[in-house]
Amino acid sequence: MPIQVFILSKLMKDNNYPYKLKKQLSEPIPFDQLGGLTESKLYYHFDSLVKQGLIEIVEIIKEDHRPDKQVFGITAKGREELPKKIYKLFENASSISDMVVGLAYLKYVDRDKVVEILKNNKKKFLAKWEQISDFEKQIKMEKDHDKEKLVEYLGEYFSSRADHTIYWLDEVIKRIQQGEL
């Protein structure tokens, strides 16, 4: 999904062809590294977006001794679907790194709606974390001395990760609300 958001967002600015977008995957934001976007995924998703009717070939550039370049443009349906895909990206995100592409293209969505999605994600995360904490307490009550150190270690590890996740969710929510992102 992030790669489709990337393609549609780029096509909102200007018609383009896959090879040129491939070069833009790492400039200025390294989406290829941060968002898991790769060249092979890029070409696959161009085909997928055509099949969905979200983009279309608007021009074919013929060059001597080179393959034809297919230039793509976004369709009206694609313009309508882009915000939905961005919202879905945020809904499905389990970490900040899953949100990188969506954060880069916030201009195509309602920021307040994104904030509500992120607040809902935080509630779900806290509920899940509470379940994990209850499980840890249960294990400690069983007094399994063989696993006591392991449970202690894992408890500290997951607690630290949970604190980290909550901190960065709060931070991204605050920065979106303040218009910094």
C-alpha positions as CSV (number, residue, x, y, z in Angstrom):
1,M,0.0,0.0,0.0
2,P,2.7,2.6,0.8
3,I,4.1,2.3,-2.7
4,Q,0.7,3.0,-4.3
5,V,0.3,6.1,-2.1
6,F,3.8,7.1,-3.3
7,I,3.0,6.6,-7.0
8,L,-0.4,8.3,-6.8
9,S,1.0,11.2,-4.8
10,K,3.8,11.8,-7.3
11,L,1.3,11.7,-10.2
12,M,-0.8,14.3,-8.4
13,K,2.0,16.7,-9.2
14,D,2.8,15.7,-12.8
15,N,2.5,12.8,-15.2
16,N,5.5,10.5,-14.9
17,Y,7.0,7.2,-16.0
18,P,8.1,4.4,-13.7
19,Y,11.9,4.7,-14.3
20,K,11.9,8.3,-13.3
21,L,9.9,7.6,-10.1
22,K,12.3,4.8,-9.3
23,K,15.1,7.3,-9.2
24,Q,13.0,9.5,-6.9
25,L,12.4,6.7,-4.4
26,S,15.4,7.8,-2.3
27,E,15.3,11.6,-3.0
28,P,15.0,13.6,-0.8
29,I,13.4,11.1,1.6
30,P,14.8,7.6,1.4
31,F,11.4,5.9,1.0
32,D,13.2,2.8,-0.4
33,Q,14.9,2.3,2.9
34,L,12.4,3.8,5.4
35,G,9.2,2.5,3.8
36,G,10.3,-0.7,2.2
37,L,9.7,0.6,-1.4
38,T,11.7,-1.3,-4.0
39,E,12.0,-1.1,-7.8
40,S,10.3,-4.4,-8.4
41,K,7.4,-3.4,-6.2
42,L,7.2,-0.1,-8.0
43,Y,6.6,-1.7,-11.4
44,Y,4.2,-4.3,-10.0
45,H,2.1,-1.5,-8.4
46,F,2.0,0.6,-11.6
47,D,0.3,-2.4,-13.2
48,S,-2.0,-2.8,-10.3
49,L,-3.0,0.8,-10.2
50,V,-3.8,0.7,-14.0
51,K,-6.0,-2.4,-13.4
52,Q,-7.8,-0.5,-10.6
53,G,-8.4,2.4,-13.0
54,L,-6.5,4.8,-10.7
55,I,-3.8,5.7,-13.3
56,E,-3.6,5.5,-17.0
57,I,-1.1,5.8,-19.8
58,V,-1.3,9.3,-21.2
59,E,1.6,9.2,-23.6
60,I,4.1,6.8,-25.1
61,I,7.5,8.3,-25.9
62,K,9.4,6.5,-28.7
63,E,13.1,6.8,-28.8
64,D,15.6,5.2,-31.3
65,H,17.3,2.1,-30.0
66,R,15.5,2.3,-26.6
67,P,12.3,0.8,-25.3
68,D,9.2,3.0,-25.4
69,K,8.5,5.0,-22.3
70,Q,5.0,4.8,-21.0
71,V,4.0,8.1,-19.2
72,F,1.3,7.7,-16.7
73,G,-1.2,10.2,-15.2
74,I,-3.6,9.9,-12.4
75,T,-7.3,9.5,-13.2
76,A,-10.3,11.2,-11.4
77,K,-10.9,7.9,-9.6
78,G,-7.2,7.9,-8.5
79,R,-7.6,11.4,-7.1
80,E,-10.6,10.2,-5.2
81,E,-8.9,7.1,-3.9
82,L,-5.6,8.6,-2.8
83,P,-6.9,10.0,0.5
84,K,-8.6,6.7,1.3
85,K,-5.4,4.8,0.7
86,I,-3.5,7.3,2.9
87,Y,-6.1,6.9,5.7
88,K,-5.9,3.1,5.3
89,L,-2.1,3.3,5.5
90,F,-2.3,5.0,8.9
91,E,-5.0,2.6,10.1
92,N,-2.9,-0.4,9.3
93,A,0.4,1.1,10.6
94,S,1.9,-0.8,13.6
95,S,4.9,1.5,13.8
96,I,6.1,5.0,12.8
97,S,8.2,3.5,10.0
98,D,4.9,2.1,8.5
99,M,3.6,5.7,8.3
100,V,6.6,7.3,6.6
101,V,5.0,7.6,3.1
102,G,1.7,8.8,4.6
103,L,3.4,11.4,6.7
104,A,5.2,12.7,3.5
105,Y,1.8,13.2,1.7
106,L,-0.4,14.6,4.5
107,K,-1.3,17.5,2.2
108,Y,-3.7,15.2,0.4
109,V,-5.8,14.3,3.5
110,D,-7.6,15.9,6.4
111,R,-5.1,16.2,9.2
112,D,-7.7,16.0,11.9
113,K,-8.9,12.7,10.5
114,V,-5.3,11.4,10.6
115,V,-5.0,12.5,14.2
116,E,-8.2,10.7,15.1
117,I,-6.9,7.5,13.4
118,L,-3.6,7.8,15.3
119,K,-5.3,8.4,18.6
120,N,-7.4,5.3,17.9
121,N,-4.3,3.3,17.1
122,K,-2.8,4.5,20.4
123,K,-5.9,3.3,22.3
124,K,-5.6,-0.1,20.6
125,F,-1.9,-0.3,21.4
126,L,-2.5,0.5,25.1
127,A,-5.3,-2.1,25.3
128,K,-2.9,-4.7,23.8
129,W,-0.1,-3.6,26.1
130,E,-2.4,-4.0,29.1
131,Q,-3.1,-7.6,28.0
132,I,0.6,-8.3,27.8
133,S,1.2,-6.8,31.2
134,D,-1.6,-8.9,32.7
135,F,0.0,-12.0,31.2
136,E,3.4,-11.1,32.6
137,K,1.8,-10.7,36.1
138,Q,0.2,-14.1,35.7
139,I,3.5,-15.7,35.0
140,K,5.1,-14.0,37.9
141,M,2.4,-15.3,40.2
142,E,3.1,-18.8,39.1
143,K,6.6,-18.5,40.6
144,D,8.3,-20.5,37.9
145,H,11.9,-19.9,39.1
146,D,13.3,-21.5,35.9
147,K,11.8,-18.7,33.8
148,E,11.9,-15.9,36.3
149,K,14.9,-14.1,34.8
150,L,13.5,-14.6,31.3
151,V,10.2,-13.1,32.2
152,E,11.9,-10.2,33.9
153,Y,14.1,-9.5,30.9
154,L,11.2,-9.8,28.4
155,G,9.0,-7.6,30.7
156,E,11.6,-4.9,30.7
157,Y,12.2,-5.2,27.0
158,F,8.5,-5.0,26.0
159,S,7.8,-2.3,28.6
160,S,10.6,-0.2,27.1
161,R,9.3,-0.8,23.5
162,A,5.8,0.1,24.6
163,D,7.0,3.4,26.2
164,H,8.9,4.2,23.1
165,T,6.0,3.5,20.8
166,I,3.6,5.5,23.0
167,Y,6.1,8.4,23.1
168,W,6.5,8.5,19.3
169,L,2.7,8.1,18.6
170,D,2.1,11.1,21.0
171,E,4.9,13.0,19.2
172,V,3.6,12.4,15.7
173,I,0.0,13.4,16.8
174,K,1.4,16.6,18.4
175,R,3.4,17.5,15.3
176,I,0.6,16.9,12.9
177,Q,-1.7,19.0,15.1
178,Q,0.8,21.8,15.2
179,G,1.3,21.7,11.4
180,E,5.0,20.7,11.7
181,L,4.5,17.6,9.5
